[in-house]
């Protein structure tokens, strides 16, 4: 807008200067004809000649002034254009970059986020996993196969789950990590060991829960339940609280109220080297063999009264969200 106003102003001034110059020239010629005597050119007085030269010089000076004014306006216009260019560059630099839709998109193991042609975020199977030369990165699958890394396991399962042509074996749709390290011969779990394992598992779960409560790493809801169970003489109550807490903890993304086989990884893989009965125990928890463990199945394999199991995962998550919001307000 400022540029447009200056251009209009410049044109107006130039037109006014030209009109004034033309008027002055006509007036001078008219006055010369009116005042000067009609004599032959050779007999014209010397002072008339001097007056004519003076009028011409005055016209030249005024024309020069007009040219200077025009040049000055052109210089100001150029300076304004340069200033507007700098200002626009600064505005462009201040503009927020377009947000990456994948910045807040969460993809599961073996998947990566890509931006579609419509600018949306989409999770797809990873094109490739990083090369691993370290043998310590190797893992053993539930099919007793050694893989070079956990990434390869997750990617292979993703490809088969999506029905990709790159799926090497359809059964890999249910592939998951059994334990870290190369596959090795595991001692068999005896019938006697298997019979006592649910009790040992219940005790271990409550001990883990108690340790997290002591370190203030439990949600406020389960912290209160753990402290109540701590003083209770009812052993079943303590085991039930720990069983529900762990089942909710294992039900990751998505929160679908079932624990899949691969969601059992956090307790299966670390315990395999020390507890050789953990694998058959967890396999028995999946009674209908659909690769998903419900809360009822979880309580049954831990030998707990299923009527005492109450699914409180939403309460737990709401408590976590409220706790995080309160902590954030206190920090502010």
Buried (B, 14 or more C-beta within 10 A) or exposed (E): EEEEEBEEEBEEBBEEBEEEBEEBEEEBEEEEEEEEEEEEEEEBEEEBEEBBEEBEEEBEEBBEEBEEBBEEBEEEBEEBEEEEEEEEEEEEEEEEEEEEBBEEBEBBBBBBBBEEEEEEBBBBBBEEBEEBEEEEBBBBBBEEBEBBBBBBBBBBBBBBBEEEEEBEEEEBBBBBBBBBBEBEEBEEBEEEBBEEBBEEBBBBBBEBBBEBBEEEEBBBBBBEBBEEBEEEEEEBBBBBBBBBBBBBBBBBEEEEBBBBBBBBBEBBBEBBEEBBBBBBBBBBBBEEEEEBBBBEBBBBBBBBEEEBBEBBBEBBBEBBEEBEEEEEEEEE
